[in-house]
Amino acid sequence: MQITVAKHSGFCFGVKEAVSVAENYAKNGAYCLGKIIHNDEVVRRLEDLGLRTVRELDEVENGSVVIIRSHGVGKAVYEKMSNKKLNVVDTTCPFVKKIHRLVEEHEKSGCRIVIIGKRNHPEVIGIGGWCNENAQVIESVEELDELLSDLSSDEKVCFVAQTTFSRKKYDEIVKKIPISRLKTVEIFDTICYTTTERQIEAMDLASVNDKVLVVGSKNSSNTTKLFETCKAIQPDTYHIERTTDLKNIVFNPCDRIAIVAGASTPEELIVEVKGYMSENFEDVSKEFKDYLDESFVQYKDGMRIKGTVIHANEDGIKVNIGGKKDGFIKKDEVSVDGEYNPADYPEGTAIEAIIINKSDADSGCVLLSKKKVDKIKEGDKIVETVRGGDVFELDGIRAIKGGLLGHLGTYSVFVPASQIRERGTYVKELKNYENKKLRLSAIEIDDEKREIVASQRKVLEAERKEKEDMFWENVRPNVIVSGVVKRAANFGAFVSVDGIDCLAHIGDLSWTRIKSVDEVLEIGKTYDFLVLSADREKGRVSLGYKQLQNHPFVAAMEKHPIGSVVKGKVTSVMPFGAFVEIERGIEGLVHVSEAAHNFVKNINEVVKVGDEVEVKVLAYDEPNKRVTLSMKACQEAPAPVEKPEKPHDEASGEPKAEKKTQRKPKTEKQAEDHSEWSENTSNNPLADLLKGLDIK
């Protein structure tokens, strides 16, 4: 098997410079306006180091460091960065800056600007920002024809090209431009020479090899063009984003294979592809193996590498990582659970780790972390369960425009702002969720891009429904529930029972009349309530508090048993007696006959409203909530009056008989008007008043 690696592979100098700058500033929490390059693995590695990728400047805090990637940005973006007083680190490719100057000058001179390139590519968008957004973008001969139909013969036109545009397509378009028909035409071939060299070299390799492996991200414009160029020449051309893609290719022992890579492809991915081919095919050419041995291994923080154990001791594991330096995994970086046993890592054990320090002065080794790789692998395992709708937890989240971003294994997880809280709840401050743990459910999984769109709202709403179902199942009339008093209103208290608001009407808080809720309940405290009614359809639950408390009448009976003496206040006076309050809301009747020992014709002569009197409890009528009281029972009875002795007859010694006074007979009229009072008389008014009273 013959394997040839293209000379022009991996980062071009512009991308290499941008990534290097990003690595230096990442640890200080710098921002990058857009992805530093079109390679998700590199972007993820830089984000793990601390780089914060944003889509808009509105996401960048004033005074922060912001990196402009090699694609460049429009003129207005620089002005906005100046207004925000940002510390700008500009890594725009020099070739792109040259195009900026060209279109700015020619637009001012009255030229129509035409960009040959991909209209949605960030470089093309940036170029358009230097000619007042007046540029027209074309990427095919057909689009050129449409443009020409709108041009007048006296117009001046300036053509420029995206630096990574296909050389073949560019040449096809330029040949069709009718220079003689237009007054002024200026065509600037601004395709980067490295792009041209890569494409020419790729075409040459595709024409003489049996298979072509194009290594790089499918999001990369220049890598995609290399793939399309090679595919047109050699049908057995494969786009390789990661080494697992190689497992789907059937290689023959005598294949001649070419490996090419885009300008945004990291060196470590190219090395991994080379290593895979060397490890899995014994008959690979000696020249290729020698090439691998001589290849310079680049160590970068965050880079994921494979190696074999040299030896393990109490301090950690020394690893052969195939370069001039060995790697070393400290014992606390071996496993996620913190457990480490050197005996578990005998010499020769294959191991995978991530570089956390490419040059450790103390050990002279490259410091590695195995547990970081294990976390990524665990994350990928979780992804498989996520597909089934399982809820998963995610931390280490950061805010970006439109939502939150985190990582689960090798997948990026995006939570849109609309999916953070329950429906109808708008999240204003996304930064409040940074580094918080969220419970999520996947909405969409893109395995090709290794991206997951997730929702916390779905989880919260599902939990709420489950809680509500349980609530309505358990909260039924005559059931006692525990609830927290949340707020008060004139008509009652709102009580939270298992997170759902219920109402305790003010009339159901106390057996006695109250003016406000705080006379009985305290905001924030938990009480027991009786469910009076529950209507799920209307979402209403009525609670009662007084129903679980002793009625004041019962309490009064216990506190003041029959025969006890209590002080009370006269609340009202009626012809038949006075009402005395012995406890709050509990009044008893002192019948006029119980007001004093002597006959009382008008009780107002004895007591008046507001007087404090001492009364004795005579009887309770619990069903009718009545109390019979007596004032005279608390008073000392007057001494009996002695009758004078009757005179005696001197002769016999016997008492003299009383003389009877002869009364005149009453007339019929007098007898009718002055009939004598009798207790048994049916029209006796006092007898009527005493009916129903248990007076002892």
Secondary structure by P-SEA (a helix, b strand, c coil): cbbbbbccccccaaaaaaaaaaaaacccbbbbcccccccaaaaaaaaaabbbbbcccccccccbbbbbccccccaaaaaaaaaacccccccccaaaaaaaaaaaaaaaaccbbbbccccccaaaaaaaaaacccbbbbccaaaaaaaaaaccccbbbbbbbcccccaaaaaaaaaacccccccbbbbbccccaaaaaaaaaaaaaaacccbbbbccccccaaaaaaaaaaaaccccbbbbcccccccccccccccbbbbbbcccccaaaaaaaaaaaaaccccccaaaaaaaaacbbbbbccccbbbbbccccccbbbbbccccbbbbbccccccccccccccccccccbbbbbbcccccccccccbbbaaaaaaaaaaaaaaaaaaabbbbbbcbbbbcccbbbbbcccbbbbbccccccccccccccccccccbbbbbbbccccccccbbbbbaaaaaaaaaaaaaaaaaacccccbbbbbbbccccccbbbbbcccbbbbbccccccccccccccccccccbbbbbbbccccccccbbbbbcccccccaaaaaaaaccccbbbbbbbcccccccccccccccbbbbbccccccccccccccccccccbbbbbbbcccccccbbbbbbcccccccccbbbbccccccccccccccccccccccccaaaaaabbbbbccccccaaaaaacccccc
